[in-house]
Amino acid sequence: MEEQDDESPIKSVRKAMGLLDVLSDARRPLRVGEIAAKLNMSASAVSRLVATLSKGELVHQDEETGRCYLGLGLTALGANALGRRAIDRIAMPIMDELANRIRGYVSLSRLARGKVVFMRALPSPLSQHGVNLTVVAPVHAVASGKILCGDLTAPEILELVKSQGMDPVTTHTIGQPAQFVAAVEAGRADGFAIDDQESAYQHRHVACPIFDHNGNVVAALSGGGALADFQWSELPTLIQALSHGCLRISRELGFVGEANVNLEAFAAKCSQSSTQEPV
């Protein structure tokens, strides 16, 4: 009996996490009955979970329609999760320095629940307090995703994109699992990855890996912006700046290797781009 009692709170937490996942994946607010069907739970049990989570503003239920969606309390919790880890404290001044050097935003990104979470620094005078913007993006649509999957095997990458889906963000977004696996392998070999209008029209980004003391990819730095500001001819300089910044952070994490950047691969990427400019 004691064992069952010990498991009960854990099961409740798991159910609450499942409810939040369902609302996160939904493309529209859901009714309690719809949530119950997805979780294979009774509507009354879901109603109790919704009421409890609503008290912490983790879920919001519309009074008129009864439909539920994620609450703003999650935003506050997510914001408080950033900037408190050792890697955040190491990276923030380097990101701020790079943002002002390239005159564009620089992001520290990590994988979380199958998505890429960005913490961004903006150049002055847009930002007077360094990092101040958080973004979440699908792993298959951003340069950082190609880098952050670098330590995964091909089957693990395929399982990740299968679980998350590969909905297009733009008409340039990678849409085939095998194509994304190839992009990850290229990023691993070249030491950088590019997203050319894959995450936003008229925008281009580059990402490089950050390693821990074991040589594992634990994060990525990315930078970029509007195509007009980051033409192909300027990307080698951006790649080198980001790679150097990543190496500085990696050194602080105990990494003793060297940055592996293959700029010879850049010419091939440039020629393959549908939006190529003169280099």
Summary of the structure (lengths in Angstrom):
residues: 279
radius of gyration: 21.0
end to end distance: 71.6
largest distance: 72.7
contacts: 869
relative contact order: 0.09
helix: 48%
strand: 19%
